[in-house]
């Protein structure tokens, strides 16, 4: 399942935007600020970390959805099977 199919917001979108803003500020020649470089590195690290976590999170989401489907299927099956078994006995 792709991330687009989950209909959830892409979590690193904000991190990417923050990294882009921090990079633009850090590269501004009119501003000399060591904290700007640190902000760029931190925001890029966060963005990369979120992207790295995405495949594991999607795999876990698939597992949970499969478990929920199986649980619902069993409940639906039990609901249908019991009346069918009673009907056959009579």
OpenMM code with the backbone's topology and positions (N, CA, C; nanometers):
from openmm import Vec3, app, unit

residues = "UNK UNK UNK UNK UNK UNK UNK UNK UNK UNK UNK UNK UNK UNK UNK UNK UNK UNK UNK UNK UNK UNK UNK UNK UNK UNK UNK UNK UNK UNK UNK UNK UNK UNK UNK UNK UNK UNK UNK UNK UNK UNK UNK UNK UNK UNK UNK UNK UNK UNK UNK UNK UNK UNK UNK UNK UNK UNK UNK UNK UNK UNK UNK UNK UNK UNK UNK UNK UNK UNK UNK UNK UNK UNK UNK UNK UNK UNK UNK UNK UNK UNK UNK UNK UNK UNK UNK UNK UNK UNK".split()
positions = [
    Vec3(0.0855, -0.1175, 0.0000),
    Vec3(0.0000, 0.0000, 0.0000),
    Vec3(0.0897, 0.1233, 0.0000),
    Vec3(0.0569, 0.2164, -0.0838),
    Vec3(0.1365, 0.3390, -0.0886),
    Vec3(0.0840, 0.4368, 0.0152),
    Vec3(0.1650, 0.5370, 0.0426),
    Vec3(0.1251, 0.6360, 0.1423),
    Vec3(0.0031, 0.7129, 0.0956),
    Vec3(-0.0083, 0.7381, -0.0337),
    Vec3(-0.1225, 0.8119, -0.0874),
    Vec3(-0.2531, 0.7362, -0.0638),
    Vec3(-0.2492, 0.6038, -0.0638),
    Vec3(-0.3689, 0.5238, -0.0433),
    Vec3(-0.4176, 0.5271, 0.1007),
    Vec3(-0.3341, 0.5670, 0.1940),
    Vec3(-0.3742, 0.5672, 0.3347),
    Vec3(-0.4633, 0.6847, 0.3684),
    Vec3(-0.4641, 0.7870, 0.2858),
    Vec3(-0.5426, 0.9090, 0.3071),
    Vec3(-0.5030, 0.9794, 0.4365),
    Vec3(-0.3784, 0.9634, 0.4763),
    Vec3(-0.3262, 1.0317, 0.5936),
    Vec3(-0.2294, 1.1396, 0.5472),
    Vec3(-0.2150, 1.2489, 0.6229),
    Vec3(-0.1199, 1.3523, 0.5823),
    Vec3(0.0228, 1.3003, 0.5885),
    Vec3(0.1042, 1.3402, 0.4957),
    Vec3(0.2433, 1.2966, 0.4911),
    Vec3(0.3173, 1.3662, 0.6041),
    Vec3(0.3662, 1.2937, 0.7030),
    Vec3(0.4197, 1.3547, 0.8240),
    Vec3(0.5444, 1.4391, 0.8038),
    Vec3(0.6257, 1.4071, 0.7040),
    Vec3(0.7480, 1.4844, 0.6904),
    Vec3(0.7283, 1.6072, 0.6031),
    Vec3(0.6079, 1.6335, 0.5575),
    Vec3(0.5819, 1.7529, 0.4769),
    Vec3(0.6179, 1.8797, 0.5508),
    Vec3(0.5790, 1.8867, 0.6770),
    Vec3(0.6136, 2.0047, 0.7575),
    Vec3(0.7630, 2.0115, 0.7825),
    Vec3(0.8234, 1.8955, 0.8036),
    Vec3(0.9677, 1.8920, 0.8291),
    Vec3(1.0445, 1.9362, 0.7046),
    Vec3(0.9980, 1.8934, 0.5876),
    Vec3(1.0631, 1.9342, 0.4631),
    Vec3(1.0494, 2.0847, 0.4436),
    Vec3(0.9308, 2.1382, 0.4701),
    Vec3(0.9101, 2.2823, 0.4566),
    Vec3(0.9974, 2.3596, 0.5549),
    Vec3(1.0079, 2.3099, 0.6765),
    Vec3(1.0925, 2.3767, 0.7762),
    Vec3(1.2388, 2.3719, 0.7339),
    Vec3(1.2812, 2.2585, 0.6789),
    Vec3(1.4197, 2.2462, 0.6326),
    Vec3(1.4464, 2.3431, 0.5179),
    Vec3(1.3498, 2.3557, 0.4287),
    Vec3(1.3659, 2.4469, 0.3152),
    Vec3(1.3768, 2.5921, 0.3625),
    Vec3(1.2879, 2.6295, 0.4560),
    Vec3(1.2930, 2.7670, 0.5103),
    Vec3(1.4250, 2.7920, 0.5814),
    Vec3(1.4665, 2.6957, 0.6624),
    Vec3(1.5917, 2.7118, 0.7376),
    Vec3(1.7101, 2.7221, 0.6422),
    Vec3(1.7077, 2.6436, 0.5361),
    Vec3(1.8170, 2.6485, 0.4382),
    Vec3(1.8218, 2.7856, 0.3701),
    Vec3(1.7036, 2.8365, 0.3312),
    Vec3(1.6989, 2.9682, 0.2662),
    Vec3(1.7529, 3.0767, 0.3585),
    Vec3(1.7155, 3.0676, 0.4868),
    Vec3(1.7639, 3.1665, 0.5829),
    Vec3(1.9145, 3.1522, 0.6050),
    Vec3(1.9621, 3.0280, 0.6095),
    Vec3(2.1042, 3.0049, 0.6335),
    Vec3(2.1887, 3.0502, 0.5148),
    Vec3(2.1337, 3.0406, 0.3947),
    Vec3(2.2081, 3.0788, 0.2754),
    Vec3(2.1950, 3.2269, 0.2410),
    Vec3(2.1146, 3.2996, 0.3181),
    Vec3(2.0992, 3.4441, 0.2944),
    Vec3(2.2315, 3.5136, 0.3272),
    Vec3(2.2945, 3.5769, 0.2273),
    Vec3(2.4253, 3.6382, 0.2514),
    Vec3(2.4201, 3.7605, 0.3435),
    Vec3(2.3037, 3.8152, 0.3649),
    Vec3(2.2942, 3.9326, 0.4513),
    Vec3(2.2874, 3.8952, 0.5989),
    Vec3(2.2671, 3.7673, 0.6255),
    Vec3(2.2549, 3.7216, 0.7641),
    Vec3(2.3725, 3.6300, 0.7975),
    Vec3(2.4423, 3.6628, 0.9042),
    Vec3(2.5497, 3.5768, 0.9519),
    Vec3(2.5048, 3.5228, 1.0869),
    Vec3(2.4668, 3.3959, 1.0865),
    Vec3(2.4093, 3.3374, 1.2073),
    Vec3(2.4430, 3.1887, 1.2120),
    Vec3(2.5177, 3.1493, 1.3131),
    Vec3(2.5546, 3.0085, 1.3282),
    Vec3(2.4325, 2.9231, 1.3626),
    Vec3(2.3359, 2.9832, 1.4301),
    Vec3(2.2153, 2.9093, 1.4676),
    Vec3(2.1348, 2.8699, 1.3444),
    Vec3(2.1445, 2.9499, 1.2379),
    Vec3(2.0717, 2.9172, 1.1148),
    Vec3(2.1239, 2.7869, 1.0559),
    Vec3(2.2553, 2.7697, 1.0584),
    Vec3(2.3135, 2.6448, 1.0056),
    Vec3(2.2690, 2.5255, 1.0906),
    Vec3(2.2672, 2.5438, 1.2199),
    Vec3(2.2226, 2.4381, 1.3097),
    Vec3(2.0763, 2.4038, 1.2826),
    Vec3(1.9953, 2.5063, 1.2601),
    Vec3(1.8539, 2.4832, 1.2315),
    Vec3(1.8372, 2.4041, 1.1030),
    Vec3(1.9195, 2.4333, 1.0025),
    Vec3(1.9133, 2.3593, 0.8762),
    Vec3(1.9467, 2.2125, 0.9008),
    Vec3(2.0546, 2.1878, 0.9708),
    Vec3(2.0963, 2.0499, 0.9958),
    Vec3(1.9923, 1.9728, 1.0761),
    Vec3(1.9366, 2.0372, 1.1769),
    Vec3(1.8355, 1.9706, 1.2599),
    Vec3(1.7095, 1.9406, 1.1814),
    Vec3(1.6625, 2.0357, 1.1021),
    Vec3(1.5394, 2.0133, 1.0270),
    Vec3(1.5600, 1.9108, 0.9166),
    Vec3(1.6772, 1.9102, 0.8524),
    Vec3(1.7043, 1.8079, 0.7520),
    Vec3(1.7124, 1.6698, 0.8158),
    Vec3(1.7735, 1.6617, 0.9329),
    Vec3(1.7819, 1.5343, 1.0039),
    Vec3(1.6427, 1.4830, 1.0382),
    Vec3(1.5571, 1.5706, 1.0889),
    Vec3(1.4213, 1.5307, 1.1237),
    Vec3(1.3462, 1.4822, 1.0007),
    Vec3(1.3588, 1.5532, 0.8917),
    Vec3(1.2926, 1.5140, 0.7679),
    Vec3(1.3393, 1.3764, 0.7215),
    Vec3(1.4704, 1.3530, 0.7233),
    Vec3(1.5245, 1.2240, 0.6822),
    Vec3(1.4790, 1.1121, 0.7761),
    Vec3(1.4721, 1.1433, 0.9018),
    Vec3(1.4304, 1.0434, 1.0004),
    Vec3(1.2845, 1.0019, 0.9789),
    Vec3(1.1997, 1.1001, 0.9507),
    Vec3(1.0592, 1.0697, 0.9251),
    Vec3(1.0427, 0.9881, 0.7971),
    Vec3(1.1190, 1.0223, 0.6951),
    Vec3(1.1124, 0.9460, 0.5699),
    Vec3(1.1612, 0.8027, 0.5907),
    Vec3(1.2620, 0.7845, 0.6730),
    Vec3(1.3140, 0.6505, 0.7000),
    Vec3(1.2123, 0.5662, 0.7776),
    Vec3(1.1339, 0.6283, 0.8611),
    Vec3(1.0355, 0.5556, 0.9417),
    Vec3(0.9114, 0.5180, 0.8613),
    Vec3(0.8889, 0.5844, 0.7499),
    Vec3(0.7663, 0.5653, 0.6737),
    Vec3(0.7407, 0.4206, 0.6316),
    Vec3(0.8365, 0.3471, 0.5754),
    Vec3(0.8070, 0.2084, 0.5354),
    Vec3(0.7646, 0.1191, 0.6525),
    Vec3(0.8294, 0.1350, 0.7661),
    Vec3(0.7909, 0.0541, 0.8833),
    Vec3(0.6517, 0.0918, 0.9317),
    Vec3(0.6212, 0.2206, 0.9308),
    Vec3(0.4888, 0.2640, 0.9747),
    Vec3(0.3801, 0.2141, 0.8802),
    Vec3(0.4065, 0.2170, 0.7507),
    Vec3(0.3089, 0.1662, 0.6546),
    Vec3(0.2893, 0.0163, 0.6698),
    Vec3(0.3965, -0.0564, 0.6945),
    Vec3(0.3851, -0.2004, 0.7158),
    Vec3(0.3006, -0.2293, 0.8399),
    Vec3(0.3234, -0.1538, 0.9447),
    Vec3(0.2451, -0.1722, 1.0674),
    Vec3(0.0981, -0.1361, 1.0442),
    Vec3(0.0741, -0.0317, 0.9675),
    Vec3(-0.0628, 0.0066, 0.9343),
    Vec3(-0.1329, -0.1067, 0.8594),
    Vec3(-0.0627, -0.1697, 0.7657),
    Vec3(-0.1198, -0.2834, 0.6930),
    Vec3(-0.1522, -0.3982, 0.7877),
    Vec3(-0.0629, -0.4255, 0.8831),
    Vec3(-0.0874, -0.5322, 0.9803),
    Vec3(-0.2129, -0.5043, 1.0629),
    Vec3(-0.2238, -0.3828, 1.1110),
    Vec3(-0.3387, -0.3458, 1.1947),
    Vec3(-0.4680, -0.3534, 1.1140),
    Vec3(-0.4656, -0.3051, 0.9902),
    Vec3(-0.5851, -0.3127, 0.9060),
    Vec3(-0.6248, -0.4573, 0.8804),
    Vec3(-0.5266, -0.5445, 0.8588),
    Vec3(-0.5561, -0.6862, 0.8367),
    Vec3(-0.6177, -0.7490, 0.9621),
    Vec3(-0.5644, -0.7136, 1.0785),
    Vec3(-0.6198, -0.7659, 1.2040),
    Vec3(-0.7633, -0.7179, 1.2238),
    Vec3(-0.7880, -0.5899, 1.1973),
    Vec3(-0.9228, -0.5356, 1.2132),
    Vec3(-1.0195, -0.6027, 1.1161),
    Vec3(-0.9744, -0.6244, 0.9926),
    Vec3(-1.0591, -0.6915, 0.8933),
    Vec3(-1.0919, -0.8326, 0.9393),
    Vec3(-0.9907, -0.9060, 0.9869),
    Vec3(-1.0124, -1.0440, 1.0315),
    Vec3(-1.1082, -1.0489, 1.1497),
    Vec3(-1.0940, -0.9567, 1.2416),
    Vec3(-1.1833, -0.9520, 1.3578),
    Vec3(-1.3269, -0.9276, 1.3141),
    Vec3(-1.3453, -0.8325, 1.2231),
    Vec3(-1.4803, -0.8021, 1.1737),
    Vec3(-1.5360, -0.9192, 1.0937),
    Vec3(-1.4508, -0.9828, 1.0143),
    Vec3(-1.4949, -1.0973, 0.9341),
    Vec3(-1.5433, -1.2094, 1.0248),
    Vec3(-1.4674, -1.2390, 1.1309),
    Vec3(-1.5073, -1.3455, 1.2240),
    Vec3(-1.6418, -1.3150, 1.2895),
    Vec3(-1.6599, -1.1889, 1.3278),
    Vec3(-1.7869, -1.1510, 1.3900),
    Vec3(-1.9017, -1.1659, 1.2903),
    Vec3(-1.8813, -1.1226, 1.1671),
    Vec3(-1.9853, -1.1362, 1.0649),
    Vec3(-2.0136, -1.2839, 1.0355),
    Vec3(-1.9084, -1.3649, 1.0290),
    Vec3(-1.9238, -1.5081, 1.0015),
    Vec3(-2.0031, -1.5754, 1.1127),
    Vec3(-1.9694, -1.5441, 1.2355),
    Vec3(-2.0404, -1.6042, 1.3492),
    Vec3(-2.1879, -1.5652, 1.3463),
    Vec3(-2.2150, -1.4432, 1.3076),
    Vec3(-2.3528, -1.3942, 1.3019),
    Vec3(-2.4333, -1.4688, 1.1950),
    Vec3(-2.3707, -1.5016, 1.0848),
    Vec3(-2.4386, -1.5702, 0.9756),
    Vec3(-2.4411, -1.7211, 0.9991),
    Vec3(-2.3355, -1.7770, 1.0516),
    Vec3(-2.3233, -1.9219, 1.0672),
    Vec3(-2.4223, -1.9777, 1.1697),
    Vec3(-2.4413, -1.9122, 1.2812),
    Vec3(-2.5296, -1.9666, 1.3851),
    Vec3(-2.6730, -1.9850, 1.3358),
    Vec3(-2.7348, -1.8866, 1.2734),
    Vec3(-2.8707, -1.9107, 1.2227),
    Vec3(-2.8746, -2.0197, 1.1164),
    Vec3(-2.7725, -2.0300, 1.0330),
    Vec3(-2.7690, -2.1333, 0.9297),
    Vec3(-2.7609, -2.2715, 0.9932),
    Vec3(-2.6844, -2.2859, 1.1007),
    Vec3(-2.6721, -2.4151, 1.1681),
    Vec3(-2.8042, -2.4533, 1.2345),
    Vec3(-2.8728, -2.3559, 1.2926),
    Vec3(-3.0022, -2.3838, 1.3557),
    Vec3(-3.1058, -2.4269, 1.2519),
    Vec3(-3.1012, -2.3647, 1.1357),
    Vec3(-3.1952, -2.3955, 1.0291),
    Vec3(-3.1779, -2.5391, 0.9802),
    Vec3(-3.0522, -2.5829, 0.9696),
    Vec3(-3.0243, -2.7175, 0.9212),
    Vec3(-3.0705, -2.8234, 1.0204),
    Vec3(-3.0642, -2.7970, 1.1483),
    Vec3(-3.1016, -2.8948, 1.2510),
    Vec3(-3.2521, -2.9182, 1.2563),
    Vec3(-3.3285, -2.8193, 1.2158),
    Vec3(-3.4740, -2.8357, 1.2293),
    Vec3(-3.5349, -2.9114, 1.1145),
] * unit.nanometer
topology = app.Topology()
chain = topology.addChain("A")
for resn in residues:
    res = topology.addResidue(resn, chain)
    for name in ("N", "CA", "C"):
        topology.addAtom(name, app.Element.getBySymbol(name[0]), res)
